[in-house]
Amino acid sequence: MIDILRSTPEDLKRSITKGNITMSVIGLGWMGLPTACLLAEAGAKVIGVDTNARVVQKLSEENTHLEEPGLERLVKRHMRTGRLKTTTSAEEAASQSDVIIIVVPTLIDQSKRPDYSAVENACKEISKGIRKGSLVIFESTSGPGVTERIVTAILEKRSGLKAGEDFGLAYSPIRAMAGRTLTDLETYNRVVGAINKKSLEATCAILSTTTKGELIRVRDIKTAEAVKLFEAIYRDVNIGLANEFATFCETAGIDYVESMAAANTQPYSHLHVPGVGVGGHCLAVYPHMLLDEARSQDVKLRIVKTSRSTNEEMPKHVMSLAAGGLRSSRKSVRRSKVTVLGISYRPNVKEIRFSPSLELISLLRRRGARVTVHDPKFSCDEISRLGHAAEPTLKKAVEKADCVIIAVAHDEFRRIDARELVALMGRSPVIVDCTHLIDPAQAERCGAVYRGVGRGLWTK
């Protein structure tokens, strides 16, 4: 065992490359497993921990439970060499580790309040095995102050050790997106805050072995926690602004796509693209974490709250576009065959967490539509297990449809030809384009009623 806090940064880097440091990664999800693999790639001995026994078993068989480019190759390599091992016991892993990295999910509950139960449970287990001289790096996204209130408090109380004296503690949020996690982890800058200078320098030394990006040191843990939320909410707010502009353009008879492109020729204008809504584990969750912290301090974050509400309302807005288009075709939503193209939360990834398409499908069903789903990233069986009627091909999915809603801009959908689409659909077809992949004028020349998010020239 190595005393991390008494080692120099240079010694730590050498020890990792020589395989003399053991690290635990608690949580083997979208960010945890790639983190574990990159640490093993750097030379460390890594113990991956997950409470899901099926995940651990699958990894022990050299298979991954995540579809992430390049990940399966690293899992196979390091499970075979023994650099990566897996277990369900965080206590056991912590007792054998010099460095403990926590990457468990942080969620929101039905009331949209933060749910840090996974963090609490992980810390309770780690505290049973943590030893003097080790370093804990917390990487799960959290509200400013959560590391101190939950991680530090539980580890100190249950282990009898003192953070900053007996063990090191740092916070470094992960900046990565599903579908490109390994690339992002290896190239993006990392923000690091710590309880003291020794913890800060040790954490930076360790992270430097897995990333070519800059290590940005901030004054304390709370600042690092805020950075992660601020950068995510910046995007949510800007998408919310784009969605508000888009709904205005629809009423005013303006094409937002044209307006956006023209406005963005001004160097300080960076208008975002509107759509069916905002999904994924980040943007749909993190604003609520900051709002919760603000409430506890009696601070009103009006813009953050309004933007989140705007984005959460977009599936209802798309539902209204579809209903309006069907009325123009002398049809109603009830009993119409509506095909939704795309259930992923964003293009070209197989991930549905907080996907606005799922809310849209639910709204359509409640209005009595016969909904068919097609997404090239998912098999028919996978979509059926989610409770949706599915078709294996795009052609089959849109056949005789009264309305087609293009919800996600997968590359496969970029090849859709409006003429072929209309020819396959039913009488007086309606196309609702949330992705701006279809040329509105061409769609209408082919005999379709076109509706698009922000496409005000085609909403009458």
C-alpha positions in Angstrom: 0.0 0.0 0.0 1.2 3.5 -0.8 0.6 6.6 1.3 -0.9 8.8 -1.5 -0.6 12.0 0.5 3.1 11.6 1.3 4.0 10.8 -2.3 5.2 13.4 -4.8 3.2 13.8 -8.0 6.1 12.4 -10.0 6.3 9.3 -7.7 2.5 8.7 -8.1 2.8 8.8 -11.9 5.7 6.4 -11.9 3.9 4.1 -9.5 0.8 4.0 -11.7 2.7 3.2 -14.9 4.6 0.4 -13.0 1.3 -1.1 -11.7 2.2 -0.4 -8.1 -1.0 1.5 -7.3 -4.4 -0.1 -6.8 -7.5 2.0 -7.5 -11.2 1.3 -6.9 -13.9 2.8 -9.2 -17.2 2.7 -7.5 -20.0 2.6 -10.1 -19.5 1.0 -13.5 -22.1 2.9 -15.5 -21.7 5.2 -18.6 -18.8 7.1 -17.0 -17.5 4.7 -14.3 -16.6 1.8 -16.6 -14.7 4.0 -19.1 -12.9 5.6 -16.2 -11.8 2.2 -14.9 -10.6 1.1 -18.3 -8.5 4.2 -18.9 -6.9 3.9 -15.5 -6.0 0.3 -16.3 -4.7 1.4 -19.6 -2.4 3.8 -17.8 -1.0 0.9 -15.8 -2.9 0.9 -12.5 -4.5 -2.1 -10.9 -8.2 -1.4 -11.0 -11.1 -2.9 -9.0 -14.4 -2.0 -10.5 -17.4 -2.0 -8.2 -21.1 -2.1 -9.0 -24.1 -3.1 -6.9 -25.6 -4.8 -10.0 -24.4 -8.4 -9.8 -25.4 -9.0 -13.5 -23.1 -6.1 -14.6 -20.2 -7.5 -12.6 -20.8 -11.0 -13.9 -21.0 -9.8 -17.5 -17.7 -7.9 -17.1 -16.1 -11.0 -15.6 -17.0 -12.8 -18.8 -15.2 -10.0 -20.8 -18.5 -8.5 -22.1 -19.8 -5.0 -21.6 -23.3 -3.9 -20.7 -22.8 -0.5 -22.5 -22.6 0.3 -26.2 -19.8 2.7 -26.2 -17.2 2.9 -29.0 -13.9 1.3 -28.0 -15.0 0.2 -24.6 -15.4 -3.5 -25.2 -11.9 -3.7 -26.6 -10.5 -2.2 -23.4 -12.6 -4.4 -21.1 -11.4 -7.5 -22.9 -7.8 -6.5 -22.8 -7.6 -5.5 -19.1 -9.9 -8.3 -17.8 -7.5 -10.8 -19.5 -4.3 -9.2 -18.2 -5.8 -8.9 -14.7 -5.4 -5.2 -14.5 -9.2 -4.8 -14.2 -11.2 -6.9 -11.7 -14.8 -6.5 -10.7 -16.8 -7.0 -7.5 -20.0 -6.0 -5.9 -18.3 -5.2 -2.6 -17.2 -1.6 -2.2 -15.9 -2.4 1.3 -13.6 -5.1 0.0 -12.4 -2.9 -2.8 -11.7 0.1 -0.6 -9.7 -2.0 1.8 -7.3 -3.0 -1.0 -7.1 0.4 -2.7 -4.8 3.4 -2.5 -7.2 5.5 -4.5 -11.0 5.3 -4.4 -13.0 7.0 -7.2 -16.8 7.4 -6.7 -18.8 7.6 -10.0 -22.2 6.5 -8.9 -25.5 7.9 -10.3 -27.0 11.1 -8.9 -30.6 11.4 -9.9 -33.8 13.3 -9.2 -36.9 11.9 -7.7 -40.6 12.3 -8.8 -40.7 15.7 -7.1 -37.6 16.7 -9.1 -35.5 16.9 -6.0 -32.0 15.5 -6.0 -31.6 11.9 -5.0 -28.1 11.3 -3.6 -29.0 7.9 -2.1 -26.5 6.1 -4.3 -23.7 8.4 -3.0 -24.7 7.8 0.6 -24.8 4.1 0.2 -21.4 4.0 -1.6 -19.8 6.1 1.2 -21.2 3.9 3.9 -19.6 0.9 2.3 -16.3 2.6 1.5 -16.0 3.8 5.1 -15.8 0.2 6.3 -12.7 -0.4 4.3 -10.9 2.9 3.8 -7.5 3.2 5.4 -5.1 6.0 6.4 -3.0 7.4 3.5 -5.6 6.8 0.8 -7.3 9.3 -1.5 -11.0 9.6 -2.3 -11.9 11.3 -5.6 -15.6 12.1 -5.9 -16.7 12.5 -9.6 -20.5 12.2 -9.6 -22.3 15.5 -10.4 -23.7 17.1 -7.3 -25.0 20.4 -5.9 -22.4 22.8 -4.4 -21.8 21.6 -0.8 -22.9 17.9 -1.3 -19.3 16.6 -1.1 -18.9 18.2 2.3 -22.4 17.4 3.6 -22.6 13.8 2.4 -19.2 12.3 1.3 -17.0 13.9 3.9 -19.6 13.6 6.7 -20.3 9.9 6.1 -16.7 8.8 5.6 -15.4 10.6 8.7 -18.3 9.5 11.0 -18.2 5.9 10.0 -14.4 5.3 9.5 -13.2 7.4 12.5 -10.7 9.0 10.1 -10.3 12.7 9.3 -10.5 14.0 5.8 -7.5 16.1 4.8 -5.4 14.5 7.6 -5.9 10.8 7.5 -7.1 10.5 3.9 -7.2 12.8 1.0 -10.4 14.1 -0.6 -11.0 15.8 -4.0 -13.8 16.5 -6.4 -13.4 16.3 -10.2 -16.6 16.2 -12.3 -16.6 14.2 -15.4 -17.0 16.0 -18.7 -18.1 13.4 -21.3 -21.1 12.4 -23.4 -22.5 9.0 -24.1 -21.3 7.8 -27.6 -17.9 9.5 -27.2 -17.0 9.0 -23.5 -13.5 7.6 -24.0 -12.5 10.3 -26.4 -13.9 13.0 -24.1 -12.3 11.6 -21.0 -8.9 11.5 -22.8 -9.0 14.9 -24.3 -11.3 17.3 -22.3 -9.9 19.6 -19.7 -10.6 18.4 -16.1 -11.6 20.7 -13.2 -10.2 19.7 -9.8 -11.0 21.0 -6.4 -9.8 19.5 -3.1 -9.9 19.7 0.6 -6.2 20.7 0.8 -3.1 21.1 -1.4 -1.8 17.6 -1.0 -5.1 16.1 -2.1 -5.2 18.5 -5.0 -1.8 17.7 -6.3 -2.2 14.0 -5.8 -5.5 14.0 -7.7 -4.0 16.1 -10.6 -1.1 13.6 -10.8 -3.5 10.7 -11.1 -5.8 12.3 -13.6 -2.9 13.4 -15.8 -2.2 9.7 -16.6 -5.6 9.4 -18.4 -6.1 12.7 -20.0 -4.2 15.0 -22.4 -6.4 17.9 -21.4 -5.5 20.7 -19.0 -6.0 20.1 -15.3 -7.8 23.2 -14.1 -7.2 23.7 -10.3 -9.9 25.7 -8.5 -9.9 27.0 -5.0 -12.1 24.4 -3.3 -14.5 21.5 -3.8 -17.6 23.6 -3.7 -16.3 25.7 -6.7 -15.6 22.5 -8.7 -19.1 21.3 -8.0 -20.6 24.6 -9.2 -18.5 24.5 -12.4 -20.0 21.3 -13.5 -23.6 22.5 -13.0 -23.0 25.9 -14.5 -21.6 24.5 -17.8 -24.5 22.1 -18.2 -27.2 24.6 -17.3 -25.6 27.1 -19.7 -26.6 24.7 -22.5 -30.0 24.0 -21.1 -30.8 27.7 -20.8 -29.6 28.4 -24.4 -31.7 25.5 -25.7 -34.6 26.8 -23.8 -34.1 30.2 -25.4 -34.0 28.6 -28.9 -37.2 26.7 -28.1 -38.9 29.9 -27.1 -37.8 31.7 -30.2 -38.9 28.7 -32.3 -42.5 28.7 -30.9 -42.6 32.5 -31.5 -41.5 32.0 -35.1 -44.2 29.4 -35.7 -46.9 31.9 -34.8 -45.3 34.9 -36.4 -44.7 33.2 -39.8 -40.9 33.2 -39.5 -38.5 30.4 -40.3 -36.3 30.1 -37.2 -33.8 27.9 -39.1 -33.1 30.8 -41.5 -33.2 33.4 -38.8 -30.8 31.4 -36.6 -28.3 30.9 -39.4 -28.3 34.6 -40.2 -28.1 35.8 -36.6 -25.1 33.5 -35.9 -23.1 35.3 -38.5 -22.7 37.9 -35.8 -19.6 36.9 -33.8 -21.3 37.1 -30.4 -24.5 35.3 -31.4 -24.5 31.5 -30.7 -28.2 30.6 -31.0 -28.9 26.9 -30.5 -31.0 24.5 -32.4 -34.6 23.8 -31.1 -36.2 20.4 -31.0 -38.6 18.0 -29.2 -36.9 18.7 -25.9 -33.8 18.0 -23.8 -33.0 14.6 -22.5 -30.1 12.6 -21.1 -28.8 12.3 -17.6 -27.2 15.7 -17.6 -29.3 18.6 -18.9 -32.6 17.1 -17.7 -31.3 16.6 -14.2 -28.5 19.0 -13.2 -30.6 22.2 -13.2 -32.8 20.7 -10.5 -29.7 20.1 -8.4 -28.8 23.8 -8.5 -32.4 24.9 -8.0 -32.5 22.7 -4.8 -29.3 24.3 -3.4 -30.7 27.8 -4.3 -33.9 27.0 -2.5 -32.0 26.1 0.6 -30.3 29.4 0.6 -33.5 31.4 -0.4 -32.1 32.4 -3.8 -34.4 32.5 -6.8 -32.9 31.3 -10.0 -35.6 32.4 -12.3 -33.9 31.9 -15.7 -32.7 28.4 -14.8 -36.2 27.5 -13.7 -38.0 29.0 -16.7 -35.6 27.4 -19.2 -36.1 24.0 -17.6 -39.9 24.4 -17.8 -39.7 25.5 -21.4 -37.6 22.4 -22.4 -39.8 20.1 -20.4 -42.9 21.4 -22.2 -41.6 20.8 -25.7 -43.0 17.3 -26.2 -46.5 18.8 -25.6 -45.7 21.5 -28.1 -44.7 18.9 -30.7 -47.9 17.0 -29.9 -49.8 20.2 -30.7 -48.0 20.5 -34.0 -49.0 17.0 -34.9 -52.6 17.6 -33.9 -52.7 20.8 -35.9 -51.3 19.1 -39.0 -53.8 16.2 -38.7 -56.7 18.7 -38.4 -55.5 20.3 -41.7 -55.8 16.9 -43.2 -59.3 16.5 -41.8 -58.1 13.9 -39.4 -57.8 13.7 -35.6 -55.1 12.3 -33.4 -57.5 9.6 -32.2 -57.1 6.4 -34.2 -54.5 7.9 -36.5 -51.4 5.9 -37.1 -48.5 8.1 -35.9 -44.9 6.9 -36.5 -42.2 8.3 -34.2 -38.7 8.1 -35.6 -36.2 8.1 -32.8 -36.4 7.4 -29.1 -32.8 8.1 -28.1 -32.3 11.3 -26.2 -29.9 12.7 -28.8 -28.6 11.7 -32.2 -26.4 8.6 -32.9 -26.4 7.2 -29.4 -28.3 4.2 -27.9 -29.5 5.9 -24.7 -33.0 6.8 -23.6 -32.6 8.3 -20.2 -35.0 11.2 -19.9 -35.6 11.1 -23.6 -38.3 13.6 -24.6 -39.4 11.2 -27.3 -40.8 8.9 -24.6 -42.9 11.7 -23.2 -44.1 12.5 -26.7 -45.1 8.9 -27.3 -47.0 8.8 -24.0 -48.9 12.0 -24.9 -49.9 10.6 -28.3 -51.2 7.4 -26.7 -53.2 9.4 -24.2 -54.9 11.2 -27.2 -55.8 7.8 -28.7 -53.1 7.6 -31.5 -51.9 4.2 -32.7 -48.2 4.8 -32.2 -45.4 2.9 -34.1 -41.8 3.5 -33.2 -38.6 3.0 -35.2 -35.1 3.7 -34.1 -32.1 2.3 -35.9 -30.0 2.2 -32.7 -32.5 -0.3 -31.1 -33.8 -3.7 -32.2 -37.5 -4.3 -32.5 -37.4 -6.6 -29.4 -35.6 -3.8 -27.4 -38.3 -1.3 -28.3 -41.1 -3.8 -27.7 -39.7 -4.5 -24.2 -40.0 -0.8 -23.5 -43.7 -1.2 -24.2 -43.9 0.3 -27.7 -45.1 -1.1 -31.0 -42.1 -1.3 -33.3 -41.1 -2.1 -36.9 -37.6 -3.3 -38.0 -37.3 -1.0 -41.0 -38.0 2.7 -41.7 -40.1 1.7 -44.7 -42.3 -0.7 -42.7 -42.6 1.9 -39.9 -44.0 4.7 -42.0 -46.1 2.5 -44.3 -49.7 3.9 -44.3 -48.9 6.3 -41.5 -51.2 9.3 -41.1 -48.4 11.3 -39.4 -44.6 10.8 -39.2 -42.8 12.7 -36.4 -39.0 12.8 -36.9 -37.9 13.3 -33.3 -34.1 12.5 -33.4 -31.6 13.4 -36.1 -29.9 10.0 -36.4 -27.5 9.9 -39.4 -29.8 7.2 -40.8 -32.7 9.6 -40.9 -30.6 12.2 -42.8 -31.0 10.0 -45.9 -34.8 10.3 -45.8 -36.2 11.5 -49.2 -39.4 13.5 -48.8 -40.9 12.0 -52.0 -40.3 8.4 -51.0 -41.6 9.1 -47.5 -44.9 10.6 -48.7 -45.3 7.8 -51.2 -45.2 5.3 -48.4 -47.5 7.1 -46.1 -51.3 7.1 -46.1 -53.8 9.6 -47.6 -53.2 13.3 -46.9 -50.0 12.6 -44.8 -48.6 14.8 -42.2 -44.9 15.2 -41.5 -43.7 16.8 -38.2 -40.0 17.5 -38.3 -38.4 18.3 -35.0 -34.9 17.9 -36.5 -35.0 20.1 -39.7 -34.0 17.2 -41.9 -36.8 17.5 -44.3 -37.1 20.4 -46.8 -40.6 21.9 -46.0 -41.3 23.1 -49.5 -40.4 19.8 -51.1 -42.6 17.9 -48.6 -45.6 20.1 -49.4 -44.9 19.8 -53.2 -45.2 16.1 -52.7 -48.6 16.5 -51.1 -47.8 16.3 -47.4 -48.9 18.7 -44.7 -45.6 19.9 -43.1 -45.1 21.1 -39.6 -41.7 21.8 -38.0 -40.3 23.1 -34.8 -39.7 26.8 -35.5 -40.8 26.6 -39.2 -43.3 29.3 -39.1 -43.9 29.6 -42.8 -45.4 26.2 -42.8 -47.8 26.2 -39.8 -50.9 27.7 -41.3 
